[in-house]
Amino acid sequence: MSTHRQSNARTSLSRPTQLSLKLARAQGKGLYFASTCHGLEAALEKELRSEYIGAKDVVIGNSGCYFYADKKTAYNALIWLRTSSRIMELINETDASSWTSVKGPFSPTDSSRDDVPDGRHSLLEFAKTAANWNDYFVNGEELRSLRVDCVLVAGSDQVFGLDNSHFSALTVKNGICDVIRSNFGEQRRPDVSLEDPDLPLFLHADANKVRLYRVLNSETMHKRGYRGEGPQHRAPLRESLAAGLLILSGLLEDTKQNDERYNIFVDPMCGSGTLCIEALLIGCDVAPGLIRIENNNADSIETSLKEEFAVARWHDADM
């Protein structure tokens, strides 16, 4: 089975220099990245700073925003963000400028070889030491499942030889499994789940840095859950894009006006009504994450949270 699901994202996660993982942890917080459509970064920043989420340190990046957050703020973002497709917490990062792009044969399934090119061997070692993986994966007698997605920004192949996103993701997975096997025996290793992993990981590499994130949401956040299972419009407007356009139009501010003129919304399109639906959700202060939970139809809120949000299954979850 493949360990990697090809990511469609081309997001550049080159982190602004004023934000530091070390500083975030010194404050008892994490460093997060919320992704969005290119051009909607300002709308996403406005959401993150709103009273519903309350993020204080927000910096616009490329196709998303970075922010410091404690768990409560991160969970609020997961429930309330309308313009984001996923929220990721940085686990660890490393300066890869010293890695070399030595060419030669490489098998990501054989991590014991001595002739592994330096850049990819360095990635394997980084994956092994990026976190205390026992805490992340051990769940009583069971092991949590994982998936590794990967984006390699132009330049990573020239600098340290990472030129294949599938092999890079596989290398990270193998490094983690090596740690688990060395601690618990050769027969124990996390399962790979491409559709619904307990721990979705995201590897990002550019010409200078390699970063490993864990993704809080299970399914992409633009799927609210209100479209149902019946016949669908052939090309509906993505919900997060519709919400972003509305926020940029000033709808968030308009809904706070005590004026009947702002209770009228006109959609000149002839599609599936996404703009109208998203405008109604904004006007009525309905959190999109709560729609997903309500439409889950699980036996309990706890089960719904675990099915809708990967973070609810983590060892350090506090939802």
N, C-alpha and C positions, 0 to 999 in steps of 0.2 A: 504494500500500500504506500502511496505517496505520502510524504510527511509535510507537503507544502501545497498551499493553495495559492495560485498565481494572483498577486494583488494587482488590481486595476489602478491603484493610486500612484500618482507621480509626485506626491507631496515631498517637498524639500524640508527636512526637519533640521536644517542648520540652525542651531539654537542661538538666540541673541546672547551676546556676551554678558549682559547684565543679570542674567538668570543663571543660578548655580545649583546643581543637585546637592552639593555639600552644604550650601547655605540653607536650602530648603529643609534638609534633614536636621540641621542645627536648630531650626525653628519648630521642629516636630511636624513638618509638613512634607508633601511630596511635590515633585515637579511634573506637571501634566501638560499634554498637548491635545487640544480638541481640533479635529480636522473639519473643513468645510469646503464648499465649492470655491474655486478661485474667483475672487471679486466680492465675496461675501464676508471677508475677514472683519470689516468694520461692524457689520451686523452681529457677528458672533461676539466681538469684543463688548458690544453694548449689552448683549444678553448676559455675558459672564459677570459684568459689573452691576447688573440689575439687583434689585432687592430680593429676587427669588433665589439667586445663587450667591451673590455677595463676594465674589472673588476680588481681592484687592490688588494683587500684582499680576497684571495682564499685559502681555506684550504681543503685538500682532506679528505673525510670521508669514510664511508663504503657504497659502491654502489652509490657514488655521491660526490658532492663538496658543501661546504658552501661558501658564499661570501656576502660581504656588497655591496649594490648597491642603487643608486637613481633610479627613475622611468625610465629614459632614458636608463640606463645600463640594467635594468631588461627587458625592451621591446626589446632592441638589442639582449639579450640572447634568448628571445622568438622567434625572427625572424631568428637568425643566428645559434643557436646550432644544431649540426648534431647528436651528440651522446647521447643527453638527451631525456628521455621520458616524463618528466614533471618538471615544475619549481614551487616551493612553497615559499610563503612568511610567515614567522613566525608571527602569530598574538599575541600570548601570551604563556607563559609557567609557570609552578608552580612546586615547590619542593614537591614531593609526598612522601618523606621518612617518614613523620609523619602520613600519612594515614594508617589506620589499616585494616586488612583483616577480619573483623568481619563477621562471617557466618550467614546466615539467609535468609528468603524469601525476594525477591526483585522484584518489578514490575516497569519497566522503564516507563510505561504509567501512573503511579500514583506517581507523584513527591511530593505529599503533606503528605505522610506517615511519621510518626516519627520513625518507626522501620527499616528504610533503613540502610543497612550496611554502615559503615563509609566511606570506600573507594569509593563506588559508589555514596553515598550522596555527598561526597566532589567533585567528578567529576561533579555532577549536579550543585553545587554551582560555581565551576570553570567555567563551560560553561556559566552560567548566567552573570558572571562579566568579562569574557575574553576580551570583547570589548564593544563599544557603538553600540549595535546591531541595534538601530534605524537608524543610519547612513548607516550601511551596507545593510539593507533590504528595507527601505522605498524608493520607487521610484515614487514620485508624489502620485497618488491615489492608486497605486498598490504596491505589495510587491515582491521583487525578490525571486526567487526559490532557493532551496539549495539541497545539497546532502552531507552526511557525510560518508567518508571512514575511516577505522580504522585498525591500525596494533598494536597488543599487543606483545611486545618482551618478551621472556621467563624471568620470574622473577616478572613481574607485578602482576601475580595472587598470588604469594607467599607473596608479600610485602603489597599490599593494595586491594587484592580481585578482580581485574579486570581480569576475566578469559573468557570473551565472547566478541568478537569484535562486534557482531551485537548489543547486549544490550548496550555496551559502546557507540557505534555510536548513538543509539536511545536515550540514556541518554543525550548526547550533543545536539541532535536535540530538545529534549523536554525542556532542559534548555533555549535554544534560543527562542523557541516558547512561553515559559512562560513569558519571558521578553516582547516580542511583544504584547502578549495578555493583560498583565498588563498595558501597555501603550496605547493600541488602542482598547481594548474591546475584549471580549471572542470570538467573531466571526472572528477576524482577526489573521491569522497566515500564515507564509510562506508555499507555496506549496513545495512538494518534487518532484524533477525531477531526476530520475536515469540516464537518457541518456544525458540531456543537461541542467544542472543547471546553474543559473546565478552566484551562489556562491558555487563552490565545496570546501568543507572543508575536511581536513585530520587530524585525531587524531592519535598521536603516544605516546605510553606509554612504558617506560622501568622500571627498578627497582627503579629509583630515580626521574625521571622527567615525567611530562605529558605536551605535547606540542600540540598546535592547530595551523594548517597552513591553508592558503587559496591558492588554486591552480590556477595559471594564465591561463593555457591552458585548452581548453574544451576536445578535443580528444587527445589521446596520441600522442606525437610529432614525433614518428617514422613513422607515416603515412603521407607521403609527399603529396599524392594526384596524383602522376603520373601513378599509376597502372591502373586507369580507372575502368570501371564496367564490362568489358568483362571477358572471361575465364582467370583464374589465375593459376600460377604454384601451385602445391599442397602444397609445403612447401618452400616458398620463404625465403631467408635470410632476417632477420629484417634489415631495412634500417639503423637504428642507430648503430647496431652492425657492419654492413659493413663499415660505415663511421668511426667508432672507430678503426677498424683494419687498415684501410687505413691511418688514422692519426698517429697511432702508428708505421706504416711502414716508416713514414717520408714524406708522400705525401704533407702535408701542406708546408714543407720547399722546397720540390722538385719543386712545381709549381711556386715558386718565382725565380727559376734559369733561366737565359736567355740562355738556352741550349736546342737544339732540341731533345737531347736524353731523356729529361724529358717529351716530348710530346707523348711518346709511353707508353701505358698501356696494359698489357696482363692479361687476366682473364682465367686461365686454367679450371675453373669450367664449368659445363654444366647445369646450373640452369636457373634462370629468369633474369640474367644479372644485379643483384643489385650492385655488386662490380663495374662494368663498369659505370653504371649510376651514382653512388655516386662519383666515381673518376672524372667523367665529370663535375658534379656539383661543386666539390671542385676546379677543374682546371679552371672553368669558373667563379668562384666567385658568384655562384647563391645561394641565401639564401633559405633554405628549407621552411621557414615560408612564403616567398613570393609566392612559388609554391602553397601552400594551399590557400592563398588569391586569386590568379589568377584563380584557378580551382573552386572556390566557385560559380562563375557565378551569384552573387547577383547584384542588381540594382546599388549599389554604394559601394565604398571602405568602408565607415562607416558600412554598413550592413554586408559586408564580415568580417570585423574585429570583429564585435559583434557575428557573427555566428561561427567564427573559434576560437576566444579567449575569454574566460569568463571574463578576466580582462577588456575588452573593455566595459563591462556592469556595472562595479563597480562605486560606488558613487565618488571615488577619481581617476578615470581613467583620463589620460592625454596623449592619443595616437595621 
